[in-house]
Amino acid sequence: MSPSLSVVADNDLKAARPETARAETVAERVRRLQAEARQLAKDHIGALIAAMSEVETMAAEIAEGGDAYPAGVRDLARRFVEDCEAKVQTLEAITART
């Protein structure tokens, strides 16, 4: 048995009467696009902070990994943890001001 289909009317007034919708001015469009670009930049910075935090965790695991990792790698990972932590804090402080 196939399902029955029915037609449903579109009662959206703006779609029914597009002439009542006010066109966006150039200045409004510029403001909207600038706000959208700022939000995308904040989202991108947030993704960078998250990725750096994940790398920091991984580097800490390697730094504390014992003899399974070469001594030079453990030392580099230990320094990388410190660098990532400082950079993440700096990024967070900068983005908090905006």
C-alpha positions as YAML, in Angstrom:
chain: A
units: angstrom
residues:
- id: 1
  name: MET
  ca: [0.00, 0.00, 0.00]
- id: 2
  name: SER
  ca: [1.54, 3.32, -1.02]
- id: 3
  name: PRO
  ca: [1.26, 6.38, 1.25]
- id: 4
  name: SER
  ca: [-1.20, 8.99, 0.15]
- id: 5
  name: LEU
  ca: [0.16, 12.38, -0.79]
- id: 6
  name: SER
  ca: [-1.57, 15.71, -0.54]
- id: 7
  name: VAL
  ca: [-0.77, 19.24, -1.66]
- id: 8
  name: VAL
  ca: [-0.23, 21.80, 1.09]
- id: 9
  name: ALA
  ca: [-0.57, 25.52, 0.40]
- id: 10
  name: ASP
  ca: [2.38, 27.79, 1.14]
- id: 11
  name: ASN
  ca: [0.96, 30.46, 3.41]
- id: 12
  name: ASP
  ca: [4.20, 32.41, 3.85]
- id: 13
  name: LEU
  ca: [3.15, 36.03, 3.30]
- id: 14
  name: LYS
  ca: [6.58, 37.24, 2.21]
- id: 15
  name: ALA
  ca: [6.79, 34.51, -0.40]
- id: 16
  name: ALA
  ca: [3.28, 35.31, -1.55]
- id: 17
  name: ARG
  ca: [3.95, 39.07, -1.77]
- id: 18
  name: PRO
  ca: [7.63, 39.76, -2.41]
- id: 19
  name: GLU
  ca: [6.91, 43.42, -3.16]
- id: 20
  name: THR
  ca: [6.30, 44.05, 0.56]
- id: 21
  name: ALA
  ca: [9.79, 42.88, 1.49]
- id: 22
  name: ARG
  ca: [12.19, 45.82, 1.82]
- id: 23
  name: ALA
  ca: [15.45, 45.50, -0.06]
- id: 24
  name: GLU
  ca: [18.63, 45.59, 2.00]
- id: 25
  name: THR
  ca: [20.66, 48.73, 1.45]
- id: 26
  name: VAL
  ca: [24.34, 48.55, 0.56]
- id: 27
  name: ALA
  ca: [25.30, 49.96, 3.97]
- id: 28
  name: GLU
  ca: [23.15, 47.37, 5.74]
- id: 29
  name: ARG
  ca: [24.65, 44.62, 3.64]
- id: 30
  name: VAL
  ca: [28.20, 45.84, 4.43]
- id: 31
  name: ARG
  ca: [27.41, 45.89, 8.18]
- id: 32
  name: ARG
  ca: [25.85, 42.43, 8.00]
- id: 33
  name: LEU
  ca: [28.77, 40.96, 6.07]
- id: 34
  name: GLN
  ca: [31.31, 42.58, 8.41]
- id: 35
  name: ALA
  ca: [29.51, 41.14, 11.43]
- id: 36
  name: GLU
  ca: [29.42, 37.73, 9.74]
- id: 37
  name: ALA
  ca: [33.17, 37.95, 8.95]
- id: 38
  name: ARG
  ca: [33.95, 38.88, 12.57]
- id: 39
  name: GLN
  ca: [31.92, 35.92, 13.82]
- id: 40
  name: LEU
  ca: [33.64, 33.55, 11.38]
- id: 41
  name: ALA
  ca: [37.03, 34.85, 12.53]
- id: 42
  name: LYS
  ca: [36.08, 34.23, 16.18]
- id: 43
  name: ASP
  ca: [34.95, 30.71, 15.29]
- id: 44
  name: HIS
  ca: [38.22, 30.10, 13.43]
- id: 45
  name: ILE
  ca: [40.27, 31.32, 16.39]
- id: 46
  name: GLY
  ca: [38.22, 29.06, 18.65]
- id: 47
  name: ALA
  ca: [39.04, 26.11, 16.40]
- id: 48
  name: LEU
  ca: [42.75, 27.04, 16.56]
- id: 49
  name: ILE
  ca: [42.62, 27.18, 20.37]
- id: 50
  name: ALA
  ca: [40.90, 23.80, 20.50]
- id: 51
  name: ALA
  ca: [43.47, 22.24, 18.16]
- id: 52
  name: MET
  ca: [46.36, 23.72, 20.13]
- id: 53
  name: SER
  ca: [44.87, 22.39, 23.37]
- id: 54
  name: GLU
  ca: [44.59, 18.94, 21.82]
- id: 55
  name: VAL
  ca: [48.23, 19.09, 20.64]
- id: 56
  name: GLU
  ca: [49.25, 20.27, 24.11]
- id: 57
  name: THR
  ca: [47.58, 17.19, 25.64]
- id: 58
  name: MET
  ca: [49.29, 14.90, 23.15]
- id: 59
  name: ALA
  ca: [52.68, 16.52, 23.77]
- id: 60
  name: ALA
  ca: [52.21, 16.11, 27.54]
- id: 61
  name: GLU
  ca: [51.51, 12.41, 27.05]
- id: 62
  name: ILE
  ca: [54.70, 12.05, 25.02]
- id: 63
  name: ALA
  ca: [56.72, 14.09, 27.53]
- id: 64
  name: GLU
  ca: [55.56, 11.79, 30.31]
- id: 65
  name: GLY
  ca: [55.83, 8.66, 28.18]
- id: 66
  name: GLY
  ca: [59.00, 7.37, 29.72]
- id: 67
  name: ASP
  ca: [61.67, 5.37, 27.93]
- id: 68
  name: ALA
  ca: [59.33, 4.37, 25.11]
- id: 69
  name: TYR
  ca: [60.12, 7.77, 23.58]
- id: 70
  name: PRO
  ca: [63.63, 9.02, 22.82]
- id: 71
  name: ALA
  ca: [64.93, 11.54, 25.38]
- id: 72
  name: GLY
  ca: [65.17, 14.34, 22.78]
- id: 73
  name: VAL
  ca: [61.56, 13.83, 21.75]
- id: 74
  name: ARG
  ca: [60.37, 13.88, 25.38]
- id: 75
  name: ASP
  ca: [62.31, 17.09, 26.03]
- id: 76
  name: LEU
  ca: [60.96, 18.76, 22.89]
- id: 77
  name: ALA
  ca: [57.41, 17.67, 23.78]
- id: 78
  name: ARG
  ca: [57.83, 19.07, 27.32]
- id: 79
  name: ARG
  ca: [58.90, 22.46, 25.91]
- id: 80
  name: PHE
  ca: [56.09, 22.30, 23.37]
- id: 81
  name: VAL
  ca: [53.55, 21.90, 26.21]
- id: 82
  name: GLU
  ca: [54.84, 25.08, 27.84]
- id: 83
  name: ASP
  ca: [54.77, 26.98, 24.54]
- id: 84
  name: CYS
  ca: [51.25, 25.81, 23.65]
- id: 85
  name: GLU
  ca: [49.93, 26.67, 27.09]
- id: 86
  name: ALA
  ca: [51.33, 30.20, 26.87]
- id: 87
  name: LYS
  ca: [50.09, 30.72, 23.32]
- id: 88
  name: VAL
  ca: [46.58, 29.46, 24.14]
- id: 89
  name: GLN
  ca: [46.38, 31.80, 27.13]
- id: 90
  name: THR
  ca: [47.52, 34.69, 24.94]
- id: 91
  name: LEU
  ca: [44.94, 33.90, 22.25]
- id: 92
  name: GLU
  ca: [42.20, 33.62, 24.85]
- id: 93
  name: ALA
  ca: [43.18, 36.94, 26.44]
- id: 94
  name: ILE
  ca: [43.21, 38.71, 23.07]
- id: 95
  name: THR
  ca: [39.87, 37.31, 21.97]
- id: 96
  name: ALA
  ca: [38.29, 38.11, 25.34]
- id: 97
  name: ARG
  ca: [38.99, 41.81, 24.73]
- id: 98
  name: THR
  ca: [37.09, 41.84, 21.44]
...
